Amino acid sequence: MTLKNQVQLITYPDSLGGDLKQLHQVLRGPFAGLFAGGIHILPPFPSSGDRGFAPLTYLEIEPEFGSWEDIRSIGEEFDVLVDLMVNHISRQSPYFQDFLEHGRASEYANLFITLDKIWENGEPVRTDIEKMFLRRPLPYSTFTTSGGVEEKVWTTFGKTDPSEQIDLDIHSPLTRDLLRQFFLNFKEQNVKIVRLDAVGYVIKKLGTSCFYVEPEIYEFLDWIKEMADSLDIELLPEVHAHHSIQTKLSEYGCWIYDFILPYRVLEALTGRSNTALYDYLRTRSPKQFTMLDCHDGVPVKPDLDELIDTKEARELVDLCVERGANLSLILSEEHKAPDGFDVHQIRCTYYSALNEDDNAYLAARAIQFFVPGIPQVYYVGLLAGRNDLEQVALTGEGREINRHNYTLEEIETESEREVVQRLMKLVRFRNEYSAFHGTFRVLEAEADEIRLMWEQGAAYCRLHINLQNYKTVIEYIDQQGQEAVYWV
């Protein structure tokens, strides 16, 4: 399929009105005409944790959210994107529960990575673990089967011990059959794009970081891409890694996320300088999904390793923390910066990171929409949401700062705010103006300005942002062929 070069929405299934039916109603009502590019519905499947990212199966929809009929219905009007956690599945899944019941005799035993697949006699070696890019103190969890046998299985993620998220053995024919089942179901249910969540972790190989292990990862990507292509489903690998890996993925032919842009835009607006942003825009690949905000946070390490000065980065991080942000940190000593800088992501709403300054926020979105790629807007960002400190305090989960659930009444009220109305107008301009299908240029500018341009035939649009006062203007040729000015 061909992806539409228009704005997409990212949302949880229950964050805009409470369920999928209400989401569809909101897309047709207050958000009508905004998301011609598609809808990324964060995991709507039955899940045992991590707000959907510990799925029990991909063959069902969580009944509280609705049904596959709701997904199909949304898919008739919008390209639907869903996540597939190719690296892991819930320990509450029927597959792992069967393994706990029957041990190695389970028909699903080979879905999982018991440690004897990695180490001789299944005994973990500390020196091997020290080389790994860890997401928890140890990369495995210990379980006891109903027969009383202790089994250690690989678990990359999870805050509990044992983990809620059990890694899948992607070398196993059983796993590949299961993934094929999931994809066939997605095709039946009108899903157009699948995000390969945590795909960087699928290869476990001793002596490596066990993250984006080359060349083995390409064998897996070849296999899954061939299957997706046969079903006319687009893939979007999600990899937080050194920027060189994103370049490799792009050269390999994949769509990738622009995880560098959110930081660069924040830096340009708070530091009132275009220098680093301009350097980046002149060299980046155009085949990317652009974003400023998401359900996690603004990426820092390892996405911007070697692109940022850690002292300057610390100042930007501290500014965001002053404005209410909290931080996700790198665990492995080996993967921290030499000076100890260890910020993985800045967790906050983008609106709060910009001090709830409407003009700065609209300037940020204008940059995002002018940068080549498919723009995604997170639902909290669409409504210019503020940091939800109350929810963080209530749950103890730092990421809840940017995961507010809106009622239909709140959506109506928030949609009427001037900043949201201005953003919606900008979304429509990005969706409808023909020059965005043409040629992009970064125009020369003073250090405290940003000037970007698109042109196609006689149509053009030029963005100008004054970084001193955040005033943003777009000059363009209107439908009558006249020069027009749009103050964002």
C-alpha positions as CSV (number, residue, x, y, z in Angstrom):
1,M,0.0,0.0,0.0
2,T,1.0,3.6,-0.4
3,L,1.0,5.7,2.8
4,K,-0.8,9.0,2.7
5,N,1.4,12.0,3.1
6,Q,-1.0,13.5,5.6
7,V,-1.2,13.9,9.4
8,Q,-1.9,10.9,11.6
9,L,-3.2,10.7,15.2
10,I,-1.7,8.5,17.9
11,T,-4.1,7.5,20.7
12,Y,-4.9,4.8,23.2
13,P,-8.2,3.0,22.5
14,D,-9.7,4.5,25.6
15,S,-8.2,7.9,25.8
16,L,-10.6,9.9,23.7
17,G,-14.1,9.2,25.1
18,G,-13.5,5.9,26.8
19,D,-13.6,3.2,24.0
20,L,-13.2,2.6,20.3
21,K,-16.8,3.5,19.4
22,Q,-16.4,6.9,21.2
23,L,-13.0,7.3,19.5
24,H,-14.7,6.9,16.1
25,Q,-17.4,9.4,17.1
26,V,-14.7,11.9,18.1
27,L,-12.9,11.4,14.7
28,R,-16.1,12.1,12.9
29,G,-17.1,15.0,15.3
30,P,-14.6,17.4,16.9
31,F,-11.7,16.0,14.9
32,A,-13.5,15.7,11.6
33,G,-11.2,16.1,8.6
34,L,-8.0,16.3,10.7
35,F,-6.5,12.8,10.3
36,A,-6.7,11.8,6.7
37,G,-3.3,10.2,7.1
38,G,-4.5,7.5,9.5
39,I,-4.9,6.6,13.2
40,H,-2.3,4.8,15.3
41,I,-4.3,3.0,17.9
42,L,-2.0,2.0,20.8
43,P,-2.4,-1.6,21.8
44,P,-6.2,-2.4,22.0
45,F,-5.6,-6.1,22.8
46,P,-6.1,-7.9,26.2
47,S,-3.0,-7.1,28.2
48,S,-1.7,-7.7,31.7
49,G,0.4,-4.6,32.1
50,D,2.4,-1.7,30.6
51,R,-0.8,-0.1,29.4
52,G,-1.4,-2.6,26.6
53,F,2.3,-3.4,25.9
54,A,2.1,-6.8,27.6
55,P,-0.5,-8.4,25.2
56,L,-2.1,-11.8,25.9
57,T,-2.9,-12.2,22.3
58,Y,-3.4,-10.2,19.1
59,L,-6.4,-12.2,18.0
60,E,-8.8,-10.4,20.3
61,I,-9.7,-6.9,21.3
62,E,-10.0,-6.0,25.0
63,P,-13.8,-6.1,25.6
64,E,-13.7,-2.9,27.6
65,F,-12.4,-1.1,24.5
66,G,-14.8,-2.7,22.0
67,S,-14.4,-5.3,19.2
68,W,-12.7,-6.0,15.9
69,E,-15.9,-4.7,14.3
70,D,-15.0,-1.2,15.8
71,I,-11.5,-1.5,14.4
72,R,-12.8,-2.5,10.9
73,S,-15.3,0.3,11.0
74,I,-12.6,2.9,11.8
75,G,-10.4,1.2,9.1
76,E,-13.1,1.9,6.4
77,E,-12.4,5.7,6.9
78,F,-8.8,5.8,8.1
79,D,-5.6,3.8,7.6
80,V,-5.3,2.0,11.0
81,L,-1.9,1.4,12.5
82,V,-1.5,-1.1,15.4
83,D,1.5,-2.3,17.4
84,L,2.9,-5.8,17.3
85,M,5.4,-6.5,20.2
86,V,7.5,-8.9,18.1
87,N,10.0,-9.3,21.0
88,H,7.6,-10.4,23.8
89,I,4.2,-11.5,24.9
90,S,2.4,-11.5,28.3
91,R,3.2,-14.1,30.9
92,Q,-0.7,-14.3,31.3
93,S,-1.0,-15.3,27.7
94,P,-2.5,-18.7,27.0
95,Y,0.8,-19.7,25.5
96,F,3.0,-19.0,28.5
97,Q,0.4,-20.2,31.0
98,D,0.4,-23.6,29.1
99,F,4.2,-23.6,29.5
100,L,3.9,-23.0,33.2
101,E,1.4,-25.8,33.4
102,H,3.2,-28.4,31.3
103,G,6.8,-27.2,31.3
104,R,9.0,-28.5,28.4
105,A,6.1,-30.8,27.4
106,S,3.9,-27.8,26.5
107,E,3.1,-27.5,22.8
108,Y,4.2,-23.8,23.2
109,A,7.5,-24.4,25.0
110,N,9.5,-23.5,22.0
111,L,8.0,-20.1,21.7
112,F,10.2,-19.0,24.6
113,I,13.9,-18.6,25.3
114,T,14.9,-20.8,28.1
115,L,18.4,-20.0,29.2
116,D,19.8,-23.3,27.9
117,K,19.2,-21.9,24.4
118,I,21.7,-19.2,25.3
119,W,24.2,-20.6,27.9
120,E,25.6,-24.0,28.4
121,N,23.5,-25.8,31.0
122,G,21.3,-22.7,31.2
123,E,23.7,-21.0,33.7
124,P,23.9,-17.2,33.1
125,V,27.4,-15.7,32.9
126,R,27.9,-12.3,34.5
127,T,30.5,-11.1,32.0
128,D,28.1,-11.7,29.1
129,I,25.3,-9.8,30.9
130,E,27.6,-6.8,31.5
131,K,27.9,-6.4,27.7
132,M,24.1,-6.2,27.2
133,F,22.0,-3.1,26.8
134,L,19.8,-3.9,29.8
135,R,16.2,-2.6,30.3
136,R,16.0,-4.3,33.8
137,P,18.7,-5.4,36.2
138,L,18.8,-9.0,34.8
139,P,17.6,-10.1,31.3
140,Y,15.8,-13.1,32.6
141,S,13.1,-14.2,35.1
142,T,12.7,-17.4,37.1
143,F,9.4,-19.3,37.1
144,T,8.4,-22.6,38.7
145,T,6.2,-24.9,36.6
146,S,3.3,-26.8,38.1
147,G,5.5,-29.8,38.2
148,G,7.9,-28.0,40.5
149,V,10.6,-27.5,37.9
150,E,12.4,-24.1,38.0
151,E,12.7,-22.5,34.6
152,K,14.7,-19.4,33.7
153,V,13.4,-17.6,30.6
154,W,14.6,-14.5,28.8
155,T,12.7,-11.3,29.7
156,T,14.1,-8.1,28.2
157,F,11.4,-5.8,29.7
158,G,9.2,-5.6,32.8
159,K,9.3,-3.7,36.1
160,T,8.2,-6.8,38.2
161,D,10.2,-9.8,39.1
162,P,9.4,-12.2,37.6
163,S,8.6,-10.0,34.5
164,E,5.2,-9.6,33.0
165,Q,6.7,-9.6,29.5
166,I,8.2,-12.9,28.2
167,D,10.5,-12.8,25.2
168,L,9.6,-14.8,22.1
169,D,12.2,-17.0,20.3
170,I,12.0,-15.5,16.8
171,H,14.2,-18.3,15.5
172,S,11.5,-20.9,16.4
173,P,9.2,-22.0,13.6
174,L,6.5,-22.0,16.2
175,T,7.0,-18.3,16.9
176,R,7.0,-17.5,13.1
177,D,3.7,-19.4,12.7
178,L,2.2,-17.4,15.5
179,L,3.4,-14.1,14.1
180,R,1.9,-15.2,10.7
181,Q,-1.4,-15.9,12.4
182,F,-1.4,-12.4,13.9
183,F,-0.6,-10.7,10.6
184,L,-3.3,-12.7,8.8
185,N,-5.8,-11.6,11.4
186,F,-4.7,-7.9,11.0
187,K,-5.3,-8.2,7.3
188,E,-8.8,-9.5,7.9
189,Q,-9.5,-6.7,10.3
190,N,-8.6,-3.8,8.0
191,V,-5.3,-2.9,9.6
192,K,-3.0,-1.1,7.1
193,I,0.2,-0.5,9.0
194,V,2.0,-2.5,11.7
195,R,4.5,-1.0,14.1
196,L,7.2,-3.5,15.0
197,D,7.6,-2.5,18.7
198,A,10.9,-3.4,20.4
199,V,12.2,-5.1,17.2
200,G,15.7,-4.1,18.1
201,Y,15.8,-6.6,20.9
202,V,14.7,-9.8,19.1
203,I,18.3,-11.2,18.6
204,K,20.0,-12.6,21.6
205,K,23.7,-13.3,20.9
206,L,26.5,-13.8,23.5
207,G,29.3,-11.3,23.2
208,T,27.0,-8.5,21.9
209,S,24.7,-5.9,23.5
210,C,21.8,-8.1,22.4
211,F,20.4,-5.0,20.8
212,Y,20.1,-4.6,17.0
213,V,22.5,-7.4,16.4
214,E,23.8,-7.3,12.8
215,P,23.6,-9.1,10.4
216,E,21.1,-11.4,12.1
217,I,18.4,-8.8,12.6
218,Y,18.2,-8.4,8.8
219,E,17.3,-12.0,8.3
220,F,14.3,-11.5,10.6
221,L,13.3,-8.2,9.0
222,D,13.6,-9.9,5.5
223,W,11.2,-12.6,6.7
224,I,8.6,-10.3,8.3
225,K,8.8,-7.8,5.5
226,E,8.2,-10.4,2.8
227,M,5.1,-11.7,4.8
228,A,3.8,-8.1,5.3
229,D,4.3,-7.3,1.6
230,S,2.3,-10.3,0.6
231,L,-0.6,-9.0,2.7
232,D,-0.2,-5.4,1.5
233,I,0.6,-4.2,5.1
234,E,3.2,-1.5,5.7
235,L,5.8,-2.0,8.4
236,L,7.2,0.7,10.8
237,P,10.1,-0.7,12.9
238,E,10.4,1.1,16.3
239,V,14.0,1.3,17.3
240,H,15.5,3.6,19.9
241,A,19.2,3.4,19.0
242,H,22.2,5.3,17.9
243,H,21.2,7.4,14.9
244,S,23.5,5.3,12.6
245,I,21.1,2.4,13.1
246,Q,18.1,4.5,11.9
247,T,20.2,5.4,8.8
248,K,20.8,1.7,8.2
249,L,17.1,0.9,8.5
250,S,16.2,3.7,6.2
251,E,18.8,2.5,3.6
252,Y,17.4,-1.0,4.1
253,G,14.1,0.4,2.7
254,C,12.1,0.7,5.9
255,W,10.0,3.6,7.1
256,I,11.6,4.8,10.4
257,Y,10.7,7.2,13.2
258,D,12.4,10.5,13.4
259,F,13.4,10.3,17.1
260,I,15.9,13.1,16.7
261,L,13.5,15.8,15.7
262,P,11.6,16.3,19.0
263,Y,14.8,17.1,20.9
264,R,16.2,19.3,18.1
265,V,12.9,21.4,17.9
266,L,12.8,21.8,21.7
267,E,16.5,22.8,21.7
268,A,15.9,25.4,18.9
269,L,12.9,26.9,20.6
270,T,14.3,27.1,24.1
271,G,17.8,28.1,23.0
272,R,16.5,30.5,20.3
273,S,19.0,29.2,17.7
274,N,18.5,27.2,14.5
275,T,22.1,25.9,14.3
276,A,21.8,22.3,15.4
277,L,18.3,21.9,13.8
278,Y,19.5,23.2,10.5
279,D,22.6,20.9,10.5
280,Y,20.2,18.0,11.0
281,L,17.5,19.0,8.5
282,R,20.2,19.2,5.7
283,T,21.2,15.6,6.1
284,R,18.2,13.6,7.3
285,S,16.4,10.9,5.3
286,P,12.9,12.0,4.1
287,K,11.3,8.5,4.6
288,Q,10.4,9.0,8.2
289,F,7.4,9.4,10.5
290,T,7.8,12.7,12.3
291,M,6.6,13.2,15.9
292,L,7.1,15.6,18.8
293,D,5.4,13.6,21.5
294,C,4.2,10.1,22.2
295,H,3.1,7.8,25.1
296,D,6.7,7.5,26.4
297,G,8.8,10.7,26.2
298,V,11.2,12.9,24.2
299,P,14.1,10.6,23.2
300,V,17.6,11.6,24.3
301,K,19.9,8.6,24.8
302,P,20.9,6.5,22.8
303,D,19.0,8.2,19.9
304,L,21.1,11.4,20.0
305,D,24.4,9.9,21.1
306,E,27.4,11.8,19.5
307,L,24.9,14.4,18.2
308,I,24.6,16.4,21.4
309,D,26.9,17.9,24.0
310,T,25.9,16.3,27.3
311,K,26.6,19.5,29.3
312,E,24.1,21.4,27.0
313,A,21.7,18.4,27.1
314,R,21.8,18.5,30.9
315,E,20.7,22.2,30.8
316,L,17.8,21.4,28.5
317,V,16.8,18.4,30.6
318,D,16.9,20.5,33.8
319,L,14.7,23.1,32.2
320,C,12.1,20.5,31.4
321,V,12.3,19.1,34.9
322,E,11.7,22.6,36.2
323,R,8.6,22.7,34.1
324,G,7.3,19.4,35.7
325,A,9.0,16.7,33.6
326,N,10.3,13.4,35.0
327,L,13.0,11.2,33.5
328,S,13.6,7.7,32.2
329,L,17.2,6.7,32.8
330,I,19.7,4.3,31.3
331,L,20.5,1.4,33.6
332,S,23.7,-0.1,32.1
333,E,26.9,1.7,33.2
334,E,28.5,0.9,29.8
335,H,25.8,2.7,27.9
336,K,25.9,6.0,29.9
337,A,27.9,8.9,28.6
338,P,31.5,9.1,29.9
339,D,30.5,12.0,32.2
340,G,27.6,9.9,33.6
341,F,24.8,11.6,31.6
342,D,22.1,8.9,31.6
343,V,18.8,10.4,30.4
344,H,17.0,8.0,28.1
345,Q,13.8,10.1,27.7
346,I,12.3,13.3,29.0
347,R,8.8,12.5,30.1
348,C,6.4,15.4,29.8
349,T,3.8,16.9,27.5
350,Y,5.4,18.9,24.7
351,Y,3.1,21.9,25.6
352,S,4.4,21.9,29.1
353,A,8.0,21.5,28.0
354,L,7.6,24.8,26.1
355,N,6.3,26.4,29.2
356,E,2.7,26.3,27.9
357,D,3.5,29.1,25.5
358,D,0.9,28.9,22.7
359,N,3.1,30.6,20.1
360,A,6.2,28.4,20.9
361,Y,4.0,25.4,20.7
362,L,2.5,26.3,17.3
363,A,6.0,27.1,16.0
364,A,7.1,23.6,17.1
365,R,4.2,22.0,15.2
366,A,4.8,24.1,12.2
367,I,8.4,22.9,12.0
368,Q,7.2,19.3,12.4
369,F,4.7,19.6,9.6
370,F,7.2,21.2,7.3
371,V,9.9,18.6,7.8
372,P,9.6,15.9,5.2
373,G,7.8,12.7,6.3
374,I,4.5,11.6,7.6
375,P,3.6,13.7,10.7
376,Q,2.0,12.0,13.7
377,V,0.3,14.0,16.5
378,Y,-0.2,12.4,19.9
379,Y,-3.7,12.9,21.3
380,V,-2.5,14.9,24.4
381,G,-0.5,17.1,22.0
382,L,-3.5,17.7,19.8
383,L,-5.3,19.1,22.8
384,A,-2.2,21.0,24.0
385,G,-2.4,19.0,27.2
386,R,-0.5,20.0,30.4
387,N,1.6,17.7,32.5
388,D,-0.7,15.4,34.5
389,L,1.3,15.5,37.8
390,E,-1.7,14.2,39.7
391,Q,-1.8,10.9,37.8
392,V,1.9,10.4,38.3
393,A,1.5,10.8,42.0
394,L,-1.5,8.5,42.0
395,T,0.1,5.7,40.0
396,G,3.8,6.1,40.7
397,E,4.3,5.7,37.0
398,G,6.3,8.6,35.5
399,R,4.9,8.1,32.0
400,E,1.4,8.9,33.2
401,I,2.4,12.5,33.0
402,N,1.4,12.4,29.3
403,R,-1.4,9.9,29.2
404,H,-4.5,11.7,30.4
405,N,-7.8,10.1,29.4
406,Y,-10.2,12.7,28.1
407,T,-14.0,12.4,28.5
408,L,-16.2,13.5,25.6
409,E,-17.0,16.7,27.6
410,E,-13.3,17.5,28.1
411,I,-12.6,17.0,24.4
412,E,-15.4,19.5,23.6
413,T,-14.1,22.0,26.1
414,E,-10.4,21.6,25.2
415,S,-11.1,21.7,21.5
416,E,-12.5,25.2,21.9
417,R,-9.2,26.6,23.4
418,E,-7.5,29.0,21.0
419,V,-4.2,27.1,20.9
420,V,-6.1,23.9,19.9
421,Q,-8.1,25.7,17.2
422,R,-4.9,27.2,15.8
423,L,-3.3,23.7,15.7
424,M,-6.3,22.2,14.0
425,K,-6.2,24.9,11.3
426,L,-2.4,24.1,10.8
427,V,-3.2,20.3,10.6
428,R,-5.7,21.0,7.8
429,F,-3.3,23.2,5.9
430,R,-0.6,20.5,6.1
431,N,-3.2,17.9,4.8
432,E,-4.6,20.0,2.0
433,Y,-1.8,22.1,0.5
434,S,-0.4,20.6,-2.7
435,A,3.2,21.8,-2.4
436,F,3.8,19.3,0.4
437,H,4.0,16.6,-2.3
438,G,6.8,18.5,-4.1
439,T,10.3,19.6,-3.2
440,F,11.6,20.6,0.2
441,R,14.3,23.2,0.9
442,V,16.0,24.6,4.0
443,L,16.4,28.3,3.3
444,E,19.2,30.4,4.5
445,A,18.3,32.4,7.7
446,E,19.7,34.3,10.6
447,A,20.6,32.1,13.6
448,D,17.4,33.2,15.4
449,E,15.1,32.4,12.5
450,I,13.8,29.3,10.8
451,R,12.9,29.4,7.1
452,L,11.7,26.2,5.4
453,M,10.0,25.8,2.0
454,W,8.0,23.4,-0.2
455,E,7.3,23.9,-3.9
456,Q,5.4,22.0,-6.6
457,G,4.9,23.6,-9.9
458,A,3.4,27.1,-9.4
459,A,2.4,26.3,-5.8
460,Y,4.8,27.0,-2.9
461,C,4.6,27.6,0.9
462,R,7.4,29.2,2.9
463,L,7.6,28.9,6.7
464,H,9.2,31.7,8.7
465,I,9.6,31.5,12.5
466,N,11.1,34.3,14.6
467,L,12.8,32.4,17.5
468,Q,12.9,35.5,19.6
469,N,9.1,35.9,19.9
470,Y,7.9,32.6,18.3
471,K,5.8,34.5,15.7
472,T,5.2,32.0,12.9
473,V,4.0,32.9,9.4
474,I,3.4,30.9,6.2
475,E,3.5,32.6,2.8
476,Y,1.9,30.6,0.1
477,I,0.1,30.7,-3.3
478,D,-3.6,30.4,-2.8
479,Q,-6.2,28.6,-5.0
480,Q,-6.6,31.8,-7.0
481,G,-2.9,31.9,-7.8
482,Q,-2.4,34.9,-5.5
483,E,0.3,35.3,-2.8
484,A,-1.3,34.8,0.6
485,V,-0.1,35.1,4.2
486,Y,-1.1,32.8,7.0
487,W,-0.2,33.8,10.6
488,V,-0.1,30.5,12.4
